[in-house]
Amino acid sequence: MEELPLKQESAEAGREKSLFKNRSFLFLWIAGLFSGLSISIIMFAQAWYVVQILNMEASLGLVYIAMAIARLIFMAVGGVLADRMSRSLIMFLSDFSRALLLIGLVAVLLTGQVSLWPFISFAFIFGVLDAFFWPSGNSLIPSIVSESQLTRANSIIQMTYQLTTIVGPLIAGFVIAWWDFSFVFGMTAGLLFTGGILIYFVKAKPVNSEHSDLDKGMFESIKEGFDYVSQSSVLLAFILKTLFLNLFFTGPFIVGVPIFVKNILKGDTLDYSYLEGSLAIGMVSGSFLIAMMNLRVKRGPVSLASQGLMALCLLCLSQTIFLWQSLISGFLLGIFMMISNISAVSAIQNVAQKDKIGRVMSLQTMASIGLTPISYGITSLALSFGLSIDWIMLTGAICLIACTALLYWRVPAIRKID
């Protein structure tokens, strides 16, 4: 009687090993390699151009604010479309449009008359297209893999994406050093075209096969998604956790890293790429670790604890004065970031109803960017008042640690989430 579960477990493990034999997952995985690589290059090159060429480091937050506001405004619409249309088609159109947008930016750069505003405009439009891409991407995985493979599939996708963030900044750094920014953005447009074509061939189960709401209006569907999430203590707990991360971590870290390299470490383009690379290596390591574990229980507590450790690593990073110290802090930060994110996303995908998962993931993504403009704005304002970036990062880390601890003790639902 005791041997049967062992055989079942062995058979289940064998099925899980065949994940890469899933043609749709394989296409999505390869597409993620190209799309992720392009995005990491864009983010690196854009930030470094504003800081190094325009010498407007205090205004870098405006670029991120423009992108975040666009995502926030259109994310709910992207979630509804992800529940109604072919998700692979939405992702293809998003990649294709972003590639065309990059070609336009290259044309502006070639004129030689570049100010901050083209980058703000580019960031806003890019954010709009992102708002349609991510709800479809996050809700596509459960429709092409089994529930038992969900955590591992998320881990592999995230690990691949983070692998591109290792290679992307390094490529961007060397290309900028040897060629110019126009070449970098033009090359990235080609990567987005390639990623979009691969995503187009991903075949998933029909959307809304059981519960169709195609007759409902856009705003009615958005409201239905809000109502569904508001009635789930589990989903609300994850959104609250994400809001704290968004407010206290995103601005000080995203805006702060290139400025930290320039002003505190006294580094150059390659030093910036090395620090971004160490973070990405940590993220790949964290993704690999949780993929091997294939975590199916205690996802809530694991995600929350990892967020606290991630904040502690940001605190350590803010106090480093040598590049090697920053690289170690960035590496550890990346590990805990991915353990926290993958655990959270897998739990949400498992809990949410299949016909509403697009809207649920869009609301979760909205939570991750909802306070981002405020976080970017506070960081930029602090910089404009002459506060040092290391103290800004330190303050954000302390606030995130305190709020994460408070959330653990005051919100029991998140401690019970599997």
N, C-alpha and C positions, 0 to 999 in steps of 0.2 A: 504493500500500500504506500510505502514511503518512496518507492522508486519512480512512481508516475510523475509527481511534480518535478523530479530531477530531469526526467526525459523531456517533459514539456518545457522546462527552463532551457535545456540544451537546444531543443528545436527552435525556441524563440530566439536564442542567441544566434543560431545559424541564419534565421531570417533577417536579423538585424545586420549581419555581416554583408548581406546582399544589397545594401542601400544604394551603392554605386551602379548596380545593375538596373536601377529604376531610371529609365531613359529621360523622363521629365526632370527628375531631380538632377541628373547629370548635366542636362542643358542649363538648368538654373544655376548650378554650381559653377560651370565654366563661364556663364554670362556674368555672374557675380564677380569673377576674377577681373574681367575687363571693365565692368562698370565701377567697381570699387577702386580699381587702380586709377581710373580717370578722375574720380571725385577727390581722392587723396592728393593728386597732383594739383588740381584746381585750387583746393583750399590752401595748400602750401604756397603756391605761386602768388595767389591773390594777396594773402597776408603779408608775404615778404615784399611784394611790390609796394604796398601801402606804407610799410614800416621803413624799408630801405631806400626806395627810389623817391617816393613822394615825401618821405620823412614826416609823416603825419600819424605817429603812433597813437596819440590820444584820440584820433578819429577812426581808428580801426574798428572800434565798437559799433560805429554807425553802419559799417558794411554788414556786420553780423546782425545788427538790429533789423536792417532791411530784409535780410533773408528770413529771419525768425518771424517777423510780422506777416510776410507773405505766406509762410507755412501755416501759421496760426489761423489766418483768415480762410484759407482754402482746404485745410486738412479734413474738415468734416465733410465737405463735398467730395473729396477724394475717397473717403471711407464709404459713402453711399454708392459711388460708382463702382467701387471694388466689390460691393455686394450685388451689383446688377449686371456688370459687364465682364468680359474676358479680362482677367487680371494680367495675363501675359501681354495682351494687346495694349492695355493701359501703360504698362512698363516700357514696352517697345516705343510707343509714341512719346513718352517722356524722355527717354534716352535720345531719340531722334531729334526732338525739339531742342534739347540741351546742347546737342552737337552743333546745330545751326546757330544757337545763341553764342557759342564759343567762337564760331567763325566770324560773327559780327564783332565780337570783342577784339579779335585779331586785327580786323580792318581798322578799328579805332586806334589800336596801339601803333599800327603802321603809319598813321598820320603824324605821330610824334607830339601831338597836342593832347596830352592825357592829364586829367585832373581826377579828383576823388569821385566825382559824380558818375562817370561811366561805370565805376566799380560798384557803386551803390545801386545803380539801375540794374546792372547785371545780376547782383546778388538778389534783388527783389524778384526778378523774373525767374531766376534759377530756383528760388524758394517756392514760387508758385508751381513749377513743374515737379519739384520734389514732393509737394503736398499730394500730388496724384500718384507718385511713384511708390512711396513707402507704405501706405495702407495696403496697396495691392501686393507688394513684396512680402510684407509680414503675414498677410492672410493667405498667401498662395501655398506656403509650405504644408499646412495641415491638409490641404486638398490633394497633395501628391504623395504623402508618406503616411504610414500607419501611426496610430497614437503611441504605440510602444517605441517608435523610432523618433518621436518628436523632439526630445531633448538633444539626441545625437545629431539629428538633421540640422537643428538650429545651431548647434555647436560647430558643425562643419562649415555651414554658410558663414557664420560669424568669424570663424578662424580664417577662412579664405579672405573675407573682407578685411580683416585686420592684417593679414599677410600683405595685402596690397598697400596698407598704410605704412608698412616697413619699406617696401620697394618704391612706392610713390614719392615720398619726400626725398629719398636718395636720388631717384631719377631726376626729379625736379631740380634739386640742388646742383647736380652735375650739369644738366642741360642749361640752366641759367648761367652757371659759371663759364661754360664753353660757348654757348650760343646766346639766346636772348629770350625774353618773355613771350614774344610772338610765336616763336617756334614751339615753346612749351604748350601754349594754349591750342595751337593748331594740331599738334600731335595728339593732344587729349581729345579733341573733337573726333579724330579717327578712332580712338579707343571707345568712345561712346557709341559711335555708329556700329562698331563690331559687337559691343555688348548688347545693344538693342536688337540686332538681328538674331543673336543667339536666344534672347529671351522670347522672341516671337514664336520660336518652335517649342516652347514649353506647353505641354498639354495637361490640363487639370480637369477635375470633375466639374460638371456644369454648376454655375453659380445659382443659388436659390432653387435647387432642385426640389426641395420639400416645402419651403415656405416662401412664396413669391410675394413681393410687395411692389411689383413693377407699376401697379396702378396708382400708387401713392405718389404725392408730390415730393419734390426734393426736400423742402423744409419739414414736411411731415415725417419723412424717413430719418432726417437728422434728429428731430425731436424724439422719435422712437428709440434711436440709439442712446441718447442722453437718458431717457427714462429707464431703459434696460440697465445701464451701468449704475444709475443712482439707486436702484433697488438691490444691488449686489454689494454686500459689505466687503467681499473679497476683492472685487474690481476697484472699489473706492479706496481700499487700503493701499493698493499698488499705485493708484493715481496720486494719493497723498505722499507716498514715499518718493515718487518721481518729481513732484513739485518741489520738495525740499532740495533734491539733488540739482534740479534745474536752477533754482534761485541762488544757491550758495556755491555751486561748483562751476557751472558752465561759463559765466562771465570771467571770474578770476583765472580760470584755467585756459580757455580758448583764446581770449584776448591777451592773457598774461604771458603765455609761453614765448612767443617771438620777442616780446618786449623784455622778458626776463633774460633771454639769451643775449640780447643786445646790451642791456644796461647793467645787469648783475654779473653775468658770466663774461661779459666783454667778448662775445663770440661773433662768428660770421655766418654766412649762409650754410656752410657745411656743418657747423656746430648745431644750428637749428635743426637741420635734417637728421643729425645723429640723435638728438633728444627725441624728436618725433619718432625716429626708428626704434629707440629703446622702449618707448611707450607701446609701439605696435608689436614689438617682440613679446612684451609682457602680455598683451592682449591675445596674441596667438597662443602663448603658453597657457593662459587661463582658459581659452576655448578648447584647447587640446585636453587639458585636465578634466574639464567637466564633460567633454565628449567621451572620454574613457570611463568616467564614473556613470554616465548616462542617468543622471539624477532624476528620480521619479517621485521622491517624497521629500518633505521638509524644504520645498523650494522657497517658500516665503521666508522662514528664518535664515536660510543660507543667503538669500538675496540681501536681506537687511544687514546681516553681520558683515557681508562683503562690502556693502556701501560704507559702513563705519570704518573699515580698514582702508578703503580707498581714500576717504577723507583724511585719515591719519597719514597716508603716504603723501597727499598734497601738502600737508603741514610740514612734513620732512623736506619735500622738494623746495618749499619756499625759503628754507633756511640753508640751502646748499650754496657754496661759493665756488666750487670747482666742478668742471664738467662731469668727471667720473662719479661724483656724488649725485648729481642730477640724473645721470643715466640709471643708476641703481634705483633711485626713488621713482623715476618714470616707469621702469620695468615692473616694479612691484605694484604700482598704481594700475598699470594695464592689466595685470593678472586679476586683481580684485574687481576691477571694473567689468570685465567680461563674465566672471562668475556671477556677479550681481545681475547684470543685464540678461544673460541667457536664462538664468533661473526664473526671473520675472516674466520674460516673454513666453517661455514654455508653459508656465503655470496659467497665464492669461489665455493662451491658445487652447489649453486643455479645458478650461472652465467655460469659455464663451460658447454660445450657440453658433452652429456653423453658418446659419443664414444671417447672423449679425456680426460675425467676426471682423469683417472689414471696417464697420463702424466702431467696434470696440477697439481695434488696433489704431484707428485714426484718433480716437479720444485719448488713448494711452500716449500716442505720439504728440498730440496737442498738449498733454500734461508735461511732456518732456521739453516742450518749447514754449509753453504758455507764459512762463515768467522769464524766459530768455531775454526779451527786449529790456526788461527791468534790470536783469542781472548784467547785461552788457552796458546798459546806461549807467548803472551805479559804478561799474568798473571804470568806464570812460570819464565819468564825473570825478571820481577819486583821483584819477591820473591828471585831470585838468587842474585839480587843486594842489598838485605837486606831491601827492602821496606816492611812496615807492611801491613798485609792483610786488615786491616780496612781502610787504606788510598787507597788501590787499589780498594776496593768496593765503596768507596765514589767517587772516580774519575770516575769510570764506570757509576755510577748513575747520576752524573751531566752531563756527555756527552750524556747519553740516554735522559734525560729530554730536553736538548737543541735541539737535533736532532728531537725528536718527535714534539716539538713545531714548529720547522722549517718546518717539513713535513706537518703539519696542515695548515700552512699559504701559503706554496709554491706549494702544490699539490692539486688543487681543486677536482680532481677526487675522492680522498679518502673521502672527506666530503660529497659526493653525493651518496655513495654506500649504497644501502639498503640490 
